[in-house]
């Protein structure tokens, strides 16, 4: 049956209105591929708000992806957040064993990183990272040619720096993060990545500016935070929180300070407001040093007490 012009117009308008809510709620899909540095080993972050993200390995992980989800919710952004992690692994493990899981759907954005020393057998050697980052990026583009791939450069390990006969023994604590970043720059070129997320450099900045203590082996100085957990290897809650802030700022272009010192996840994790404020400043300064982020701190007319995060939408 042919519709009259007015009836056709009315139907078209009705269909457009019906589609609007669904379109307005379209979320960006993001997948985190990594290891314990993503899932938050050694801290309260590991199982934090696991119900707000999808763990493709069904291990109940929240981790840094859940913090990212919380930050984006607070910023009014729509992300569907997924993670695929395995402790102690590099990208070679995920490429060799997890493509069936990772390839279940095309992704809009992927954040991924390799093993913390770059190569178990050859610490500091970037070759394996460069190869596997390229292989994984090619696979991801096979599912979505427009996927945005970000590589995350991780931090210096105190346990690989201060004890004798370790890979970075005798070098400044900042050296490992600088070496890791140089390796990720090479990997980003090979993989055609959109960016390298400068988490390790943010850790360096936190130590250089007096926000964080650079050596957990000789005690933590008053007024400074410890970015490492008890093993001086993985991050503390403070360390993972800083990681998540840098990822949030780099991927969204938002000033991490726009979340405010009363940011709800920091409150739920037990971080003092002064620490939240300091870590947000470090994250902003590191991102601003590379350009591409505009200052937009949250400025309130009077202090506001933090509250628990709102329920998942």
C-alpha positions as CSV (number, residue, x, y, z in Angstrom):
1,X,0.0,0.0,0.0
2,X,1.3,3.4,-1.0
3,X,1.4,5.9,1.8
4,X,0.0,9.4,1.4
5,X,2.6,12.1,1.5
6,X,1.5,13.3,4.9
7,X,1.3,9.8,6.3
8,X,4.8,9.0,5.0
9,X,6.2,12.1,6.5
10,X,4.5,11.3,9.8
11,X,5.9,7.7,9.7
12,X,9.4,9.0,8.9
13,X,9.2,11.4,11.8
14,X,8.0,8.7,14.1
15,X,10.9,6.4,13.1
16,X,13.4,9.1,13.5
17,X,12.1,9.9,17.0
18,X,12.1,6.2,17.9
19,X,15.7,5.9,16.7
20,X,17.0,8.9,18.6
21,X,17.2,7.4,22.1
22,X,19.1,4.3,20.9
23,X,21.5,6.5,18.9
24,X,22.0,8.8,21.8
25,X,23.0,5.8,24.0
26,X,25.5,4.3,21.5
27,X,28.6,3.6,23.5
28,X,32.2,3.3,22.3
29,X,33.5,-0.2,22.8
30,X,37.0,-0.3,24.4
31,X,39.1,-3.4,25.2
32,X,42.1,-3.5,27.6
33,X,44.6,-6.2,26.8
34,X,47.3,-6.7,29.4
35,X,48.5,-8.4,32.6
36,X,48.6,-7.7,36.3
37,X,49.5,-4.1,35.6
38,X,46.0,-3.8,34.0
39,X,44.0,-5.9,36.4
40,X,45.4,-4.3,39.6
41,X,47.4,-7.1,41.3
42,X,48.3,-6.4,44.9
43,X,45.7,-3.7,45.5
44,X,42.0,-3.0,46.2
45,X,41.7,-2.1,42.5
46,X,41.8,-5.7,41.3
47,X,38.1,-6.5,42.0
48,X,36.9,-2.9,42.2
49,X,33.4,-2.5,40.6
50,X,33.8,-5.6,38.5
51,X,30.1,-5.5,37.6
52,X,30.6,-2.3,35.5
53,X,33.0,-4.0,33.0
54,X,33.1,-7.2,31.1
55,X,36.0,-9.6,31.9
56,X,36.3,-11.7,28.8
57,X,38.1,-14.4,30.9
58,X,35.3,-14.5,33.5
59,X,37.7,-14.0,36.4
60,X,35.7,-11.2,38.1
61,X,38.3,-8.5,37.4
62,X,37.5,-4.8,37.7
63,X,40.9,-3.3,37.7
64,X,42.1,-0.2,35.9
65,X,39.3,-0.8,33.2
66,X,36.7,-0.3,36.0
67,X,38.4,2.9,37.1
68,X,38.4,4.1,33.5
69,X,34.7,3.3,33.3
70,X,34.0,5.2,36.5
71,X,35.9,8.3,35.3
72,X,34.1,8.3,31.9
73,X,30.7,7.9,33.6
74,X,31.4,10.9,35.8
75,X,32.5,12.8,32.7
76,X,29.2,12.0,30.9
77,X,30.9,9.8,28.3
78,X,29.6,6.5,27.1
79,X,32.0,3.5,27.0
80,X,31.3,-0.2,27.1
81,X,34.5,-1.5,28.8
82,X,36.0,-5.0,28.3
83,X,39.2,-6.5,29.4
84,X,41.3,-9.6,28.6
85,X,44.2,-10.1,31.0
86,X,46.6,-12.7,32.1
87,X,49.2,-12.2,34.9
88,X,52.9,-12.3,33.9
89,X,52.2,-12.2,30.2
90,X,53.3,-10.2,27.2
91,X,51.3,-9.5,24.1
92,X,52.8,-12.7,22.6
93,X,50.7,-14.8,25.1
94,X,47.5,-13.0,24.0
95,X,48.3,-13.3,20.3
96,X,49.2,-17.0,20.6
97,X,46.3,-18.1,23.0
98,X,43.5,-15.5,23.1
99,X,42.6,-14.4,19.6
100,X,39.4,-16.4,19.8
101,X,38.3,-14.3,22.8
102,X,39.7,-11.0,21.5
103,X,38.2,-11.5,18.1
104,X,34.6,-12.1,19.3
105,X,33.7,-8.6,18.1
106,X,35.2,-5.6,16.4
107,X,36.5,-3.0,18.8
108,X,36.4,0.8,18.5
109,X,39.4,1.3,20.9
110,X,42.0,-1.0,22.2
111,X,44.5,-0.2,25.0
112,X,47.3,-2.8,25.3
113,X,50.7,-3.4,26.8
114,X,53.3,-6.1,27.1
115,X,55.5,-7.6,29.8
116,X,56.9,-5.1,32.3
117,X,60.6,-5.8,31.5
118,X,59.8,-6.0,27.7
119,X,61.1,-9.5,27.4
120,X,61.4,-12.2,30.2
121,X,64.4,-13.7,28.6
122,X,66.1,-10.4,27.4
123,X,65.0,-7.6,29.8
124,X,65.1,-4.3,28.1
125,X,65.1,-5.7,24.6
126,X,62.2,-4.2,22.6
127,X,62.2,-6.7,19.7
128,X,59.4,-9.0,21.0
129,X,57.2,-6.0,22.0
130,X,57.6,-4.5,18.6
131,X,56.8,-7.7,16.8
132,X,53.8,-8.7,18.9
133,X,52.3,-5.2,19.0
134,X,52.3,-5.2,15.2
135,X,50.8,-8.6,15.0
136,X,48.0,-7.8,17.4
137,X,47.2,-4.5,15.7
138,X,47.0,-6.2,12.3
139,X,44.6,-8.8,13.8
140,X,42.4,-6.1,15.4
141,X,42.2,-4.2,12.2
142,X,41.1,-7.3,10.5
143,X,38.0,-7.1,12.6
144,X,37.6,-3.3,12.4
145,X,39.9,-1.3,10.0
146,X,39.1,1.9,12.0
147,X,40.0,0.6,15.4
148,X,42.1,3.0,17.5
149,X,45.0,1.2,19.0
150,X,46.8,2.7,22.0
151,X,49.9,1.2,23.6
152,X,50.5,1.8,27.3
153,X,54.1,2.3,28.5
154,X,54.4,1.0,32.0
155,X,56.5,2.1,35.0
156,X,59.9,1.5,36.6
157,X,60.0,-1.5,38.9
158,X,61.8,-0.8,42.2
159,X,62.5,-4.5,42.5
160,X,64.4,-4.3,39.2
161,X,66.4,-1.2,40.1
162,X,67.5,-1.2,43.8
163,X,68.5,-4.8,44.5
164,X,71.8,-5.9,43.1
165,X,72.0,-8.1,40.0
166,X,68.7,-7.0,38.6
167,X,68.1,-5.7,35.1
168,X,68.3,-2.0,35.9
169,X,70.5,-2.2,39.0
170,X,72.7,0.8,39.7
171,X,70.6,3.1,37.5
172,X,68.2,5.9,38.6
173,X,64.7,4.8,39.3
174,X,63.5,6.8,36.3
175,X,65.7,4.9,33.8
176,X,63.5,1.8,33.4
177,X,60.4,3.8,32.6
178,X,62.4,5.8,30.0
179,X,63.7,2.6,28.4
180,X,60.2,1.1,28.4
181,X,58.8,4.3,26.8
182,X,61.5,4.2,24.0
183,X,60.5,0.6,23.3
184,X,56.9,1.5,23.1
185,X,57.6,4.3,20.7
186,X,59.2,1.8,18.3
187,X,56.3,-0.6,18.8
188,X,53.8,2.2,18.1
189,X,55.4,2.9,14.8
190,X,55.3,-0.8,13.8
191,X,51.7,-1.2,15.0
192,X,50.4,2.1,13.6
193,X,49.2,3.0,17.0
194,X,47.3,6.2,17.7
195,X,49.4,7.0,20.8
196,X,51.6,5.7,23.6
197,X,49.9,6.3,26.9
198,X,52.7,7.7,29.2
199,X,52.0,6.0,32.5
200,X,55.6,5.2,33.4
201,X,56.6,8.8,32.7
202,X,53.7,10.0,35.0
203,X,55.2,7.8,37.7
204,X,58.6,9.5,37.1
205,X,57.0,12.9,37.3
206,X,55.2,12.0,40.6
207,X,58.6,11.0,42.1
208,X,60.4,14.0,40.7
209,X,57.9,16.5,42.0
210,X,57.7,15.0,45.5
211,X,54.3,13.5,45.3
212,X,55.6,9.9,45.4
213,X,58.6,8.4,47.2
214,X,61.2,7.1,44.8
215,X,62.6,4.3,47.0
216,X,60.2,2.0,48.9
217,X,63.1,0.0,50.3
218,X,64.2,2.8,52.7
219,X,60.8,3.7,53.9
220,X,58.2,6.2,52.7
221,X,58.9,9.8,53.5
222,X,56.1,11.7,55.3
223,X,53.7,13.5,52.9
224,X,54.6,11.2,50.0
225,X,52.7,8.3,48.6
226,X,54.0,4.9,47.6
227,X,53.1,4.0,44.0
228,X,54.3,0.4,44.5
229,X,52.6,-2.3,46.5
230,X,54.3,-4.6,49.0
231,X,56.4,-6.4,46.4
232,X,57.9,-3.2,45.0
233,X,56.9,-4.5,41.6
234,X,53.2,-4.1,41.1
235,X,51.3,-0.9,41.8
236,X,49.6,0.2,45.0
237,X,46.1,1.6,44.8
238,X,47.7,5.0,44.4
239,X,49.8,3.7,41.5
240,X,46.8,2.2,39.6
241,X,44.8,5.3,40.3
242,X,47.5,7.4,38.6
243,X,47.6,4.9,35.7
244,X,43.8,5.1,35.2
245,X,43.9,8.9,35.3
246,X,46.6,9.0,32.5
247,X,44.6,6.5,30.4
248,X,41.4,8.5,30.9
249,X,43.1,11.8,30.0
250,X,44.9,10.4,27.0
251,X,42.0,8.6,25.4
252,X,39.3,11.2,26.1
253,X,41.3,14.4,25.8
254,X,39.7,15.5,29.2
255,X,41.7,17.1,31.9
256,X,42.0,14.6,34.7
257,X,41.5,17.4,37.2
258,X,38.0,17.9,35.8
259,X,37.0,14.9,37.9
260,X,37.8,17.0,41.1
261,X,39.3,16.1,44.4
262,X,36.0,14.7,45.5
263,X,36.1,12.1,42.7
264,X,34.0,9.1,43.8
265,X,36.2,6.2,43.0
266,X,39.1,7.7,44.8
267,X,36.8,8.1,47.8
268,X,35.6,4.5,47.6
269,X,39.1,3.2,47.4
270,X,40.1,5.2,50.5
271,X,42.4,7.7,49.0
272,X,42.6,11.1,50.8
273,X,41.4,14.1,48.9
274,X,44.9,15.6,49.0
275,X,46.3,12.5,47.3
276,X,43.5,12.5,44.7
277,X,44.2,16.1,43.9
278,X,48.0,15.6,43.7
279,X,47.7,12.5,41.4
280,X,45.2,14.3,39.1
281,X,47.7,17.2,38.8
282,X,50.6,14.8,38.0
283,X,48.5,13.1,35.3
284,X,47.5,16.5,33.8
285,X,51.0,17.8,33.8
286,X,52.4,14.7,32.1
287,X,49.7,14.8,29.4
288,X,50.0,18.5,28.9
289,X,53.7,18.2,28.4
290,X,53.0,16.1,25.3
291,X,50.3,18.5,24.1
292,X,46.8,17.8,23.0
293,X,44.9,18.4,26.3
294,X,43.4,21.7,27.4
295,X,43.3,22.7,31.0
296,X,39.8,22.4,32.5
297,X,40.1,21.7,36.3
298,X,36.9,21.4,38.3
299,X,36.6,24.6,40.4
300,X,33.9,24.6,42.9
301,X,32.7,27.7,44.8
302,X,33.2,25.8,48.1
303,X,34.5,22.4,49.1
304,X,32.2,19.4,48.5
305,X,32.5,16.2,50.4
306,X,33.0,13.1,48.3
307,X,30.3,10.5,48.0
308,X,30.0,7.0,46.7
309,X,29.8,6.6,42.9
310,X,26.3,6.4,41.4
311,X,24.9,3.1,40.4
312,X,25.8,1.8,36.9
313,X,23.6,3.2,34.2
